[in-house]
Amino acid sequence: MIGNGMTEPVVHAGYPGSMRTCADVRNTVRGCSMSETVKPSFSEYCRIVGSCSSKTGDIISPFPSFSSLKDRIKTVTDPDRLRPIDEDLQIQGCSGFW
């Protein structure tokens, strides 16, 4: 939308220092598929989680470089996107049946 001139060249983000755990979408899809095909017993469960953590600012910072307008795009911290309480680091536990 920025490239088409439909919005201003500004990326509105929350707190850039928040840590988030990311998962490869291929692994996530494979895990979802396995949860349907492996057929665990009633007491078994799985949790599909990521394996690396990054600051949200580091995750979004490369995106403007993919645009022809990269020199005009700015990232700003938007107060409306800040959470009143934000965990510095969220780590998911790994457990399951496979």
Residue frames relative to the residue before (quaternion, step in Angstrom):
aa qw qx qy qz dx dy dz
M 1.0000 0.0000 0.0000 0.0000 0.00 0.00 0.00
I 0.6063 0.5328 -0.3555 0.4713 3.59 1.10 -0.66
G 0.6718 0.5222 -0.2913 0.4371 3.57 0.92 -0.94
N 0.6987 0.4389 -0.2577 0.5027 3.59 1.15 -0.59
G 0.5074 -0.6669 0.4092 0.3610 3.58 1.28 0.01
M 0.4441 0.7155 -0.4413 0.3101 3.59 1.23 0.27
T 0.7791 0.1381 -0.0937 0.6043 3.60 1.21 -0.43
E 0.6149 -0.5395 0.4171 0.3961 3.53 -1.24 0.36
P 0.5267 -0.6595 0.4313 0.3188 3.63 -1.08 0.58
V 0.4481 0.6570 -0.4650 0.3891 3.56 0.71 1.15
V 0.2115 -0.7343 0.6327 0.1260 3.55 -0.99 0.92
H 0.2106 -0.7795 0.5828 0.0923 3.57 -0.64 1.18
A 0.0263 0.8148 -0.5742 0.0761 3.57 -0.65 1.11
G 0.5250 -0.5925 0.5044 0.3448 3.51 -1.37 0.21
Y 0.8012 -0.2487 0.2070 0.5033 3.55 -1.21 -0.56
P 0.3524 -0.7851 0.4686 0.1994 3.64 -0.50 1.14
G 0.6489 0.5382 -0.3201 0.4322 3.60 1.22 -0.25
S 0.4575 0.6767 -0.4582 0.3505 3.60 1.25 -0.04
M 0.3001 -0.7468 0.5671 0.1752 3.55 -0.96 0.88
R 0.0352 -0.7835 0.6203 0.0009 3.55 -1.01 0.86
T 0.3616 -0.6998 0.5729 0.2266 3.53 -1.15 0.68
C 0.1791 -0.8051 0.5628 0.0548 3.55 -0.79 1.07
A 0.1897 -0.7666 0.6048 0.1028 3.53 -1.19 0.63
D 0.4972 -0.6156 0.5227 0.3173 3.54 -1.14 0.68
V 0.4876 -0.6955 0.4391 0.2928 3.58 -0.70 1.06
R 0.6084 0.5534 -0.3661 0.4355 3.63 1.05 -0.62
N 0.6633 0.4885 -0.3031 0.4791 3.58 1.00 -0.80
T 0.6277 0.5383 -0.3302 0.4552 3.57 1.05 -0.77
V 0.6639 0.4881 -0.3036 0.4783 3.59 0.92 -0.90
R 0.6371 0.5197 -0.3293 0.4643 3.59 0.97 -0.83
G 0.6580 0.5092 -0.3098 0.4602 3.60 0.96 -0.84
C 0.6481 0.5026 -0.3199 0.4744 3.58 0.96 -0.82
S 0.6461 0.5148 -0.3168 0.4661 3.58 0.98 -0.83
M 0.6668 0.4981 -0.3065 0.4619 3.58 0.93 -0.87
S 0.6258 0.5429 -0.3536 0.4343 3.59 1.02 -0.68
E 0.6797 0.4598 -0.2800 0.4982 3.58 1.21 -0.45
T 0.7641 0.4016 -0.2052 0.4614 3.59 1.03 -0.70
V 0.6310 0.5420 -0.3463 0.4338 3.62 1.10 -0.58
K 0.1729 -0.8318 0.5023 0.1614 3.58 1.18 -0.61
P 0.0481 -0.8177 0.5737 0.0026 3.59 0.34 1.20
S 0.5564 -0.5731 0.4642 0.3827 3.55 -1.24 0.35
F 0.7537 -0.4352 0.2590 0.4188 3.56 -1.29 0.33
S 0.7476 0.4244 -0.2321 0.4551 3.61 0.89 -0.88
E 0.6127 0.5522 -0.3574 0.4382 3.61 1.22 -0.13
Y 0.0453 -0.7885 0.6134 0.0068 3.53 -1.21 0.56
C 0.1846 -0.7573 0.6059 0.1591 3.54 -1.29 0.14
R 0.1610 -0.7454 0.6369 0.1133 3.53 -1.26 0.46
I 0.2143 -0.7742 0.5853 0.1103 3.56 -0.67 1.09
V 0.0691 0.8232 -0.5518 0.1139 3.57 -0.49 1.21
G 0.5215 -0.6154 0.4939 0.3246 3.51 -1.34 0.30
S 0.3843 -0.7459 0.5050 0.2020 3.52 -1.27 0.30
C 0.7519 0.2916 -0.2157 0.5505 3.61 1.19 -0.02
S 0.2308 -0.7674 0.5853 0.1239 3.55 -1.12 0.72
S 0.0049 -0.7906 0.6113 -0.0357 3.54 -1.05 0.85
K 0.5380 -0.5732 0.4926 0.3733 3.54 -1.26 0.37
T 0.5604 -0.6184 0.4244 0.3514 3.57 -1.01 0.79
G 0.6122 0.5526 -0.3512 0.4433 3.60 1.06 -0.66
D 0.6619 0.4955 -0.2973 0.4774 3.58 1.06 -0.77
I 0.6226 0.5452 -0.3373 0.4487 3.57 1.12 -0.65
I 0.7762 0.3660 -0.2052 0.4705 3.60 0.83 -0.93
S 0.5242 0.6882 -0.4068 0.2933 3.62 1.12 -0.45
P 0.6761 0.4907 -0.3403 0.4316 3.70 0.92 -0.56
F 0.5252 0.6980 -0.4005 0.2766 3.61 1.10 -0.58
P 0.6554 0.5037 -0.3535 0.4380 3.67 0.80 -0.76
S 0.6099 0.5783 -0.3642 0.4012 3.63 1.05 -0.61
F 0.6101 0.5520 -0.3523 0.4461 3.60 1.22 -0.30
S 0.6562 0.5179 -0.2934 0.4639 3.59 1.26 -0.25
S 0.5281 -0.6087 0.4871 0.3367 3.54 -1.19 0.56
L 0.6776 0.4630 -0.2762 0.5002 3.60 1.26 -0.33
K 0.2231 0.8450 -0.4720 0.1157 3.59 1.28 0.31
D 0.6651 0.5104 -0.3170 0.4434 3.61 1.03 -0.65
R 0.7026 0.4529 -0.2672 0.4794 3.59 1.21 -0.37
I 0.6147 0.5769 -0.3461 0.4117 3.59 1.19 -0.45
K 0.1052 -0.7838 0.6118 0.0163 3.54 -0.89 1.05
T 0.2509 -0.7259 0.6157 0.1760 3.56 -1.18 0.61
V 0.0394 -0.8061 0.5902 -0.0179 3.56 -0.79 1.06
T 0.4468 -0.6439 0.5453 0.2974 3.54 -1.20 0.59
D 0.1982 -0.7966 0.5678 0.0614 3.54 -0.60 1.23
P 0.4406 -0.7210 0.4656 0.2631 3.64 -0.55 1.10
D 0.6312 0.5397 -0.3358 0.4444 3.60 1.12 -0.61
R 0.7015 0.4450 -0.2655 0.4893 3.60 1.22 -0.35
L 0.5124 0.6217 -0.4286 0.4088 3.58 1.27 0.11
R 0.3443 -0.7263 0.5574 0.2078 3.56 -0.99 0.82
P 0.5478 -0.6189 0.4388 0.3526 3.61 -0.99 0.75
I 0.7627 0.0887 -0.0453 0.6390 3.55 1.12 -0.74
D 0.0454 0.8032 -0.5897 0.0715 3.57 -0.71 1.06
E 0.3965 -0.7031 0.5395 0.2395 3.54 -0.78 1.02
D 0.4751 -0.6731 0.4845 0.2940 3.57 -0.95 0.85
L 0.8019 0.0058 0.0338 0.5964 3.56 1.01 -0.79
Q 0.1045 -0.7773 0.6194 0.0339 3.53 -0.84 1.05
I 0.0110 -0.7936 0.6073 -0.0355 3.57 -0.62 1.16
Q 0.2887 -0.7618 0.5600 0.1510 3.53 -0.81 1.04
G 0.4140 -0.6866 0.5380 0.2602 3.55 -1.04 0.77
C 0.3252 -0.7372 0.5596 0.1939 3.56 -1.10 0.65
S 0.2510 0.7357 -0.6011 0.1856 3.54 -0.79 0.99
G 0.3063 0.7689 -0.5323 0.1779 3.55 -1.19 0.24
F 0.6248 -0.5783 0.4037 0.3350 3.49 -1.33 -0.21
W 0.7655 0.2714 -0.2283 0.5369 3.61 1.16 0.13
